[in-house]
Amino acid sequence: MTAEELITLLQALPPEIKIVVRGYEDGYNDIQQLKALKLKKEPNTEWYYGEYFEDTSEHAIDAIELFGEHHNQEGN
């Protein structure tokens, strides 16, 4: 998905709707930041891996990760 496609989808939503990302094992987290990444598609991965992996080579593509994580009560 490109930024243009995401913006189009987001513009159709009520402005107060919450946007989340999946948690590590289960559940959902608030988005805390947008992280810039360089990625490369890896075609022969197992189903439980993502299609892209971080890569710093000249063939890497620019991408943005919607990042969120849960902090437990101790502040970790």
C-alpha positions as CSV (number, residue, x, y, z in Angstrom):
1,M,0.0,0.0,0.0
2,T,1.3,3.5,-0.8
3,A,0.8,6.6,1.2
4,E,-1.6,7.9,-1.3
5,E,-3.8,4.7,-1.0
6,L,-3.6,4.9,2.8
7,I,-4.6,8.6,2.8
8,T,-7.6,7.9,0.6
9,L,-8.8,5.1,2.9
10,L,-8.3,7.2,6.0
11,Q,-10.1,10.2,4.6
12,A,-13.3,8.0,4.3
13,L,-13.2,7.3,8.1
14,P,-14.7,9.3,10.9
15,P,-11.9,11.6,12.3
16,E,-12.3,10.3,15.8
17,I,-11.9,6.6,15.0
18,K,-9.0,4.8,16.7
19,I,-6.2,3.3,14.5
20,V,-4.2,0.4,16.0
21,V,-1.6,-2.2,15.2
22,R,-1.5,-5.8,16.2
23,G,0.2,-6.7,19.4
24,Y,3.2,-9.1,19.6
25,E,1.3,-12.2,20.5
26,D,-2.4,-11.1,20.7
27,G,-4.5,-8.0,21.1
28,Y,-3.9,-4.5,19.7
29,N,-1.8,-1.4,20.5
30,D,-2.0,2.3,19.8
31,I,0.2,3.6,17.1
32,Q,3.0,5.6,18.8
33,Q,5.1,6.6,15.8
34,L,5.9,6.2,12.2
35,K,9.3,4.6,11.6
36,A,11.2,5.1,8.3
37,L,12.7,1.8,7.0
38,K,14.6,0.5,4.0
39,L,13.1,-2.9,2.9
40,K,13.7,-5.7,0.5
41,K,11.1,-8.3,-0.6
42,E,12.1,-11.8,0.3
43,P,10.1,-14.2,-2.0
44,N,10.7,-17.6,-0.4
45,T,9.8,-17.0,3.2
46,E,7.6,-19.1,5.5
47,W,4.0,-18.0,5.9
48,Y,4.6,-16.7,9.4
49,Y,7.2,-14.2,8.3
50,G,6.4,-10.9,6.6
51,E,7.1,-10.5,2.9
52,Y,9.7,-7.7,3.5
53,F,12.8,-7.5,5.6
54,E,15.0,-4.6,6.6
55,D,17.8,-4.0,4.1
56,T,20.3,-1.3,3.5
57,S,21.5,-2.2,0.0
58,E,21.1,0.1,-3.0
59,H,18.1,-2.1,-4.1
60,A,16.1,-1.5,-0.9
61,I,12.9,0.5,-1.1
62,D,11.8,3.3,1.3
63,A,8.9,2.4,3.6
64,I,7.1,3.5,6.7
65,E,6.2,1.2,9.6
66,L,3.1,2.1,11.8
67,F,4.8,1.3,15.1
68,G,3.1,0.6,18.4
69,E,4.0,-1.4,21.5
70,H,2.5,-2.1,24.9
71,H,4.3,-1.0,28.1
72,N,3.5,-3.0,31.2
73,Q,2.7,-1.3,34.5
74,E,6.4,-1.2,35.5
75,G,7.0,1.1,32.6
76,N,8.9,-1.4,30.4
